[in-house]
Amino acid sequence: MNFRLYLATLGLVALAAPALADPNHAGAQSYGEPGDPKKPARVVQVTMRETDDGKMLFLPDLVKVRKGEQIKFVMRNNGEIDHELVIGTVEANLKHGEQMQKNPEMEHDDPNAARLAPKETGEILWTFTQAGEFDFSCLIPGHREAGMTGKIIVS
């Protein structure tokens, strides 16, 4: 009897837990990997905010890096609502954005993503291993569509 109660409780806990994003959802292998905190990194400050006319922005929305360079994205949410920054390919971020539409409370436990409450700060440490153009977006439903997206050019 106790075993059945244990299984029922375990099932309820699993159902009540927020969905976690797939750690490989942004195709990290295709462009980079988590950074090494013991190695030097170039700091790139990114501000998240909304405007009075409903736009949502990252400042800056263009970041240029060199292949192999380690970047510490230091983020601050100056907005009035939660925002996130997810680094990935455009295709992967659009696909993950579709998942977020179905589950807007999805939590990220990924080294290439961070969600910040208003006035909160956070960091992402990332090494870009491939040249190309990549994306960073806020994938909270409606935010990317309101302009909260940027480009990373790796040369």
C-alpha positions as CSV (number, residue, x, y, z in Angstrom):
1,M,0.0,0.0,0.0
2,N,2.8,2.4,0.9
3,F,4.5,1.7,-2.5
4,R,1.3,2.7,-4.3
5,L,1.0,5.9,-2.3
6,Y,4.7,6.7,-3.1
7,L,4.1,6.2,-6.8
8,A,0.9,8.3,-6.8
9,T,2.8,11.1,-4.9
10,L,5.7,10.8,-7.4
11,G,3.3,11.1,-10.3
12,L,1.7,14.2,-8.8
13,V,5.0,15.9,-8.2
14,A,6.1,15.2,-11.8
15,L,2.8,16.7,-13.1
16,A,3.1,19.8,-10.9
17,A,6.7,20.5,-11.8
18,P,7.3,23.2,-14.5
19,A,8.4,21.9,-17.9
20,L,12.1,22.2,-18.5
21,A,13.5,23.1,-21.9
22,D,15.5,20.5,-23.7
23,P,19.2,21.3,-23.0
24,N,20.0,20.9,-26.7
25,H,17.0,22.9,-27.9
26,A,19.1,25.6,-29.4
27,G,21.4,23.4,-31.4
28,A,24.4,24.4,-29.3
29,Q,26.7,21.9,-31.0
30,S,26.3,23.9,-34.2
31,Y,27.8,27.1,-33.0
32,G,29.3,26.9,-29.5
33,E,29.6,25.6,-26.1
34,P,29.4,26.7,-22.5
35,G,32.3,28.9,-21.4
36,D,35.0,28.1,-19.0
37,P,34.9,30.4,-15.9
38,K,38.7,29.9,-15.4
39,K,39.5,31.5,-18.8
40,P,39.3,35.1,-19.7
41,A,36.2,36.4,-21.4
42,R,35.2,39.6,-23.2
43,V,32.2,41.2,-21.5
44,V,29.2,42.2,-23.6
45,Q,26.6,44.1,-21.7
46,V,23.0,43.6,-22.9
47,T,20.0,45.5,-21.6
48,M,16.4,44.2,-21.9
49,R,13.5,46.7,-21.9
50,E,10.1,47.7,-23.3
51,T,9.2,51.0,-24.9
52,D,6.0,53.1,-24.4
53,D,4.7,52.0,-27.8
54,G,4.9,48.3,-27.0
55,K,8.2,47.3,-28.5
56,M,10.5,45.0,-26.7
57,L,14.3,45.4,-27.2
58,F,17.7,44.2,-26.5
59,L,20.4,46.9,-26.5
60,P,22.6,46.2,-28.3
61,D,20.9,44.0,-30.8
62,L,24.0,43.2,-32.8
63,V,27.1,41.5,-31.3
64,K,30.3,40.7,-33.3
65,V,32.7,38.1,-32.0
66,R,35.6,36.0,-33.3
67,K,35.5,32.2,-33.7
68,G,36.9,30.7,-30.5
69,E,36.2,33.8,-28.4
70,Q,34.7,33.4,-25.0
71,I,32.0,36.0,-24.3
72,K,30.4,36.8,-20.9
73,F,27.0,38.3,-21.6
74,V,26.1,40.5,-18.6
75,M,22.4,41.1,-18.8
76,R,20.1,43.5,-17.0
77,N,16.3,43.5,-17.3
78,N,15.4,47.2,-17.1
79,G,11.8,46.4,-18.1
80,E,8.6,46.0,-16.2
81,I,8.1,42.3,-17.0
82,D,10.1,39.1,-17.2
83,H,12.4,38.7,-20.2
84,E,14.9,36.0,-21.3
85,L,17.9,35.8,-23.6
86,V,18.4,32.5,-25.5
87,I,21.4,32.1,-27.8
88,G,20.9,29.8,-30.8
89,T,20.4,29.5,-34.5
90,V,17.4,31.4,-35.9
91,E,15.8,28.0,-36.8
92,A,16.3,26.5,-33.4
93,N,15.0,29.6,-31.6
94,L,11.9,29.8,-33.8
95,K,11.3,26.1,-33.1
96,H,11.8,26.6,-29.4
97,G,9.5,29.7,-29.5
98,E,6.7,27.4,-30.8
99,Q,7.3,25.1,-27.7
100,M,7.1,28.2,-25.5
101,Q,3.7,29.2,-27.0
102,K,2.4,25.9,-25.8
103,N,4.1,26.1,-22.4
104,P,4.8,29.8,-21.5
105,E,6.0,28.9,-18.0
106,M,8.8,26.7,-19.4
107,E,12.0,27.1,-17.4
108,H,15.4,27.0,-19.0
109,D,18.2,25.1,-17.4
110,D,20.5,25.7,-20.3
111,P,24.0,27.3,-20.4
112,N,22.9,29.4,-23.5
113,A,19.8,30.8,-21.9
114,A,18.8,33.0,-18.9
115,R,15.4,34.4,-17.8
116,L,15.3,37.6,-15.7
117,A,12.7,39.2,-13.6
118,P,12.3,43.0,-13.8
119,K,15.5,44.8,-12.5
120,E,17.3,41.5,-12.2
121,T,20.8,40.8,-13.6
122,G,22.3,37.6,-15.0
123,E,25.1,36.2,-17.0
124,I,25.7,33.7,-19.8
125,L,29.3,32.5,-20.4
126,W,29.6,31.2,-24.0
127,T,32.4,30.2,-26.4
128,F,31.6,30.5,-30.1
129,T,33.2,27.6,-31.9
130,Q,31.7,28.1,-35.4
131,A,31.7,31.1,-37.8
132,G,28.3,32.3,-39.0
133,E,25.3,34.4,-38.0
134,F,23.4,33.4,-35.0
135,D,20.4,34.6,-33.0
136,F,19.5,35.7,-29.6
137,S,15.9,36.2,-28.7
138,C,13.4,36.4,-25.9
139,L,11.2,33.4,-26.4
140,I,8.5,34.3,-23.9
141,P,5.4,34.3,-26.1
142,G,4.9,37.6,-28.0
143,H,8.3,39.1,-27.0
144,R,10.3,38.1,-30.1
145,E,7.4,39.2,-32.2
146,A,7.5,42.6,-30.5
147,G,11.1,43.1,-31.6
148,M,13.1,41.3,-28.9
149,T,15.7,39.6,-31.0
150,G,19.3,40.2,-32.0
151,K,22.1,38.9,-34.2
152,I,25.5,37.5,-33.3
153,I,28.0,37.5,-36.1
154,V,31.0,35.2,-35.6
155,S,33.9,35.6,-38.0
